[in-house]
């Protein structure tokens, strides 16, 4: 077949296409979509794997190709396999807009005459693989496997896909995020052995975030990171205070992170308040811009929605994955101009609300796959200049993922083990299962550590953009923080970089003009900072916590009350960010209080 994509991939399409391309994409094929079409039509492969960054328009490409194959009688019907119930319905709606009718409710038996195919889930195929095998054996079928890494979620799903679709005439596999961290082979994906003897997945066409950003297909992402002091009680009854982002054991990082996300502390309200301010700024240029909180569990989601109501005076749309009305709530929010949505995981992949421009990452999932899926909800560009803003806790894994947005990864089958070496992507199978769960009533995440979150506060830490860091720590509500929250919502990528550099220079200049006790910067310039080693600082913090602990038993007051009173009397930031002089002053003060009580 020699027909070129440019001449034949568009003339036969329904008049509805591309006037209303799937999910708000451009009015004509983008360069990468055209390039992938041309490669496919030239090579006519049975299997084709397209890897394209979230928001690039995989659905438009897949449905355009499906239309071409139907028109040229290469296939007679289409089967779309999607990860979730909501997504299969979304695929059917998108296909209908270009004249392909897919039945998203198909369960068994003959297909209605009005339909040209079905949209099903991986779980559905797993339950009845032979039903789908019989369908593809009876008529020439194109199978579109959306986010194909899900075919490796369980051995049964992978085996079911192989059994069901092995006879298919054509198979188109799609993915927009890094492949799974495990070594389960994914059906219908080709693996090639490199010079190092390791087999890696081989994509037929790749369109990464970096290329999409350069083409203006996706938005540039500004990551706004927040640290702060966390205090929690361990199972042994020990009280620990630590600053989010400072060197800690893996368990301590997890506990500090969970303390930050506790809706009863001050970290989440502060970050939500900052994110809402950012949303207000973005809406000056993008009037219908929306914001999304990705929560870890349903209780937290409900609590965050309540906080948003208190902060903004407006109700947030709450999306819980086992709620029968979840899909309807997403659609209603997508078609409105409401400000906030709070969701538990299910909005992390595939579900597209193109107007989402501000995000808060409020879950403790730390796999690169889930992070990429989550950030992918905010990058879909509707017009040039739109920016995305994602608020993150200062956690090493998340900062690493944010700094590697443009890194393209293949699925590795053979992972060599080296003594003492850890692969940051080699998450356990259990964690990957957690990241992809839909039923979130109780994930067990809450019981990973037996601890009690005591208090938290937030500190604006830094901004990450295009792999670089900007800004220095500042108090919430300060002029310095407002400078970064007030970045315009419409900017070209190079303008974002230039503006961040200017804001950073202005922040440093402002701080140097103020007396130390009034400076917004918690990390003072080197020439005004006493030389104290990290070890000495840790010892001072430990001594202060010990003194406060002793005074708790003497006075009967809670730790939080005493720390708050010390800050009020002595001034300065929380102890995790306080200078050596401020810590010594507080130690002396609590000693003075203890002496008075004797």
Secondary structure by P-SEA (a helix, b strand, c coil): ccccccccccccccccccccccccccccccaaaaaaaaaaaaacccbbbbbbcccccaaaaaaaaaaaaaaaccccbbbbbbccaaaaaaaaaaaaaacbbbbccccccccccccccccccaaaaaacaaaaaaaaaacbbbbbbcccccccccaaaaaaaaaacccccbbbbbbcccccccccccccbbbbbccccbbbbbbcccccaaaaaaaccbbbbbbbbbbbbbbbcccccbbbbbcccccccaaaaaaaaaaaaccccaaaaaaaaaaaaaaaaaaaccccbbbbbbcccaaaaaaaaaaaaaaccbbbbbbbccccaaaaaaaaaaaccccccccccccccccccccccbbbbccccccaaaaaaaaccccccccccbbbbbbbcccaaaaaaaaacccccccccbbbbcccccccccccaaaaaaaacccccccccccccccccccccccccccccccbbbbcccccccaaaaaaaaccccccaaaaaaaaaaaaaaaaaaaaaccccccccccccccccccccaaaaaaaaaaaaaaaaaaaaaccccaaaaaaaaaaaccccccccccaaaaaaaaaaaaaaaaaac
